[in-house]
Every structure is written in structure tokens, then in C-alpha cells.
Amino acid sequence: MTRDLYERHYEELMRYCLQLCRSREAALDLVQETFLKALEREEAMDAYSPEQQRSWLYRAAKNLFLDGVRKSALLRRKQSL
């Protein structure tokens, strides 16, 4: 599953992550984290249709991005205290 999923969605997901991050390095990290999460859920991912898999990848990437933004904001807030 994972190799096929990666090959089908890497380029498109990378473009999406570049739009979110505005940094190639950050986007590469985000794509890698997203596929690692998919690998952790390999059994569940196998049960999804290709459309559901794609949707899951995009949602996971967005959630990981937002988690990173929240962590950065918390760190900045703590450092300013």
C-alpha cells in the first residue's frame, strides 16, 4: 500500500504542502511526516478507497501543519514571558 500511495500522491501533496509552508524544506518535512502517519495506519489505509486515502493524506498534512503553527505560537508566547 505505502509505495503505491506514495507514488500516486507525492507530487500533488508536495505542491499542497508548499502552499501551506511557503518553504521547500518545511514542505518536505511535512510530506514526510504525513506519509509516516499513513504508514502507522497502514491497515486502516488499506481499507480506504483511493479517494478516501487522498482525502486522508490532505487532512493529515493540514492537521500536522496546524499543530506546528500552534506549537510555534506557544513557544513564542513562553519566550516573551
LINFENUR-V437027 format. One record per residue. N is the residue number from 1. RES is the residue in three letters. PSI is psi in radians with two decimals (* if undefined). OMEGA is omega in whole degrees, -180 to 180 (999 if undefined). Layout:
N&RES&PSI&OMEGA  N&RES&PSI&OMEGA
This chain:
1&MET&-0.87&-170  2&THR&-0.72&180  3&ARG&-0.80&179  4&ASP&-0.80&179  5&LEU&-0.80&180  6&TYR&-0.85&-178  7&GLU&-0.62&-179  8&ARG&-0.53&-169  9&HIS&-0.13&-173  10&TYR&-0.95&-175  11&GLU&-0.83&-178  12&GLU&-0.74&179  13&LEU&-0.64&178  14&MET&-0.75&178  15&ARG&-0.74&179  16&TYR&-0.80&-179  17&CYS&-0.59&175  18&LEU&-0.68&177  19&GLN&-0.69&180  20&LEU&-0.84&-170  21&CYS&-0.55&-175  22&ARG&0.40&179  23&SER&2.23&-179  24&ARG&-0.76&-178  25&GLU&-0.79&179  26&ALA&-0.67&179  27&ALA&-0.72&177  28&LEU&-0.76&178  29&ASP&-0.74&-179  30&LEU&-0.74&178  31&VAL&-0.75&180  32&GLN&-0.79&178  33&GLU&-0.70&-179  34&THR&-0.81&180  35&PHE&-0.53&175  36&LEU&-0.72&176  37&LYS&-0.72&178  38&ALA&-0.69&179  39&LEU&-0.67&177  40&GLU&-0.46&-178  41&ARG&0.53&-172  42&GLU&-0.75&-180  43&GLU&-0.80&179  44&ALA&-0.72&-179  45&MET&-0.64&179  46&ASP&-0.51&-178  47&ALA&-0.27&-179  48&TYR&2.64&172  49&SER&2.86&177  50&PRO&-0.65&179  51&GLU&-0.70&178  52&GLN&-0.65&177  53&GLN&-0.80&179  54&ARG&-0.81&179  55&SER&-0.76&179  56&TRP&-0.76&-180  57&LEU&-0.79&-180  58&TYR&-0.75&180  59&ARG&-0.75&179  60&ALA&-0.76&179  61&ALA&-0.78&-180  62&LYS&-0.78&179  63&ASN&-0.71&177  64&LEU&-0.70&178  65&PHE&-0.84&-179  66&LEU&-0.66&176  67&ASP&-0.73&178  68&GLY&-0.71&178  69&VAL&-0.77&179  70&ARG&-0.75&179  71&LYS&-0.73&179  72&SER&-0.74&180  73&ALA&-0.71&178  74&LEU&-0.73&178  75&LEU&-0.75&179  76&ARG&-0.70&-180  77&ARG&-0.76&179  78&LYS&-0.68&-179  79&GLN&-0.48&-179  80&SER&-0.18&-179  81&LEU&*&999
